Amino acid sequence: MIDIQAIGQRIKSYRENAKLTQDNLAQKLNVSRQSVSKWEKGGSLPDIDRLVTMSELFDISLDKLILGKDKNVQKVVLEKSPSTQS
């Protein structure tokens, strides 16, 4: 289940890290400042187009914005191959 409150908190955190006011973000997304405030308080969710734009603006994945983690990131483990003896 999607946690609307948590998404709102992440939007606020990423917005603040990007040094944007609610009004700045609203202008970039073509919405009102009140819409941004409502998202951040968990009153509603942005539509998918705006979520995509925010993920690009904040340089994060949609998974990170919506779920709080990158689900598709896999850990890569490099192993040394045993040296061959001649």
C-alpha positions as CSV (number, residue, x, y, z in Angstrom):
1,M,0.0,0.0,0.0
2,I,1.2,3.5,-0.8
3,D,1.9,5.8,2.1
4,I,0.6,9.2,1.0
5,Q,2.1,10.9,4.1
6,A,5.6,9.4,3.4
7,I,5.5,10.5,-0.2
8,G,4.6,14.0,0.9
9,Q,7.5,14.1,3.4
10,R,9.8,13.0,0.6
11,I,8.6,15.6,-1.8
12,K,9.2,18.3,0.9
13,S,12.6,16.9,1.7
14,Y,13.8,16.8,-1.9
15,R,12.3,20.2,-2.6
16,E,14.2,21.7,0.4
17,N,17.4,19.9,-0.6
18,A,17.0,21.5,-4.1
19,K,16.7,24.9,-2.4
20,L,13.2,25.4,-3.8
21,T,10.3,27.1,-2.2
22,Q,6.8,25.6,-2.6
23,D,6.1,28.4,-5.0
24,N,9.2,27.7,-7.1
25,L,8.3,24.0,-7.4
26,A,4.7,24.9,-8.2
27,Q,5.8,27.1,-11.0
28,K,8.1,24.4,-12.5
29,L,5.1,22.0,-12.4
30,N,2.5,24.4,-13.5
31,V,0.4,24.0,-10.4
32,S,-0.6,26.2,-7.5
33,R,1.5,26.6,-4.4
34,Q,-1.5,25.2,-2.5
35,S,-1.3,22.0,-4.5
36,V,2.4,21.5,-3.5
37,S,1.4,22.2,0.1
38,K,-1.4,19.7,-0.1
39,W,1.0,17.0,-1.5
40,E,3.5,17.7,1.3
41,K,0.9,17.4,4.0
42,G,-0.3,14.1,2.5
43,G,-3.7,15.5,1.5
44,S,-3.4,14.3,-2.1
45,L,-0.9,12.9,-4.5
46,P,0.5,14.6,-7.7
47,D,-0.5,13.0,-11.0
48,I,2.0,10.7,-12.7
49,D,3.2,13.4,-15.1
50,R,4.2,15.6,-12.2
51,L,5.8,12.8,-10.3
52,V,7.9,12.0,-13.4
53,T,8.9,15.7,-13.7
54,M,9.8,15.9,-10.0
55,S,12.0,12.8,-10.2
56,E,13.8,14.4,-13.1
57,L,14.1,17.7,-11.3
58,F,15.4,16.1,-8.1
59,D,17.5,13.6,-10.1
60,I,16.1,10.6,-8.4
61,S,14.2,7.5,-9.6
62,L,10.4,7.3,-9.3
63,D,10.9,4.3,-7.0
64,K,12.9,6.6,-4.7
65,L,10.3,9.3,-4.8
66,I,7.3,7.1,-4.3
67,L,8.6,4.1,-2.3
68,G,11.6,5.7,-0.6
69,K,14.1,3.3,-2.1
70,D,15.5,2.2,-5.5
71,K,13.9,-1.2,-6.1
72,N,15.6,-1.7,-9.4
73,V,19.1,-1.1,-8.2
74,Q,21.1,-4.3,-7.8
75,K,24.2,-4.7,-5.9
76,V,27.1,-5.8,-8.1
77,V,29.8,-7.9,-6.6
78,L,33.0,-8.2,-8.4
79,E,35.1,-11.2,-7.7
80,K,38.7,-11.7,-8.6
81,S,39.1,-14.8,-10.8
82,P,41.7,-17.1,-9.6
83,S,45.0,-16.5,-11.4
84,T,45.9,-19.2,-13.8
85,Q,49.2,-20.9,-13.3
86,S,51.4,-21.5,-16.3
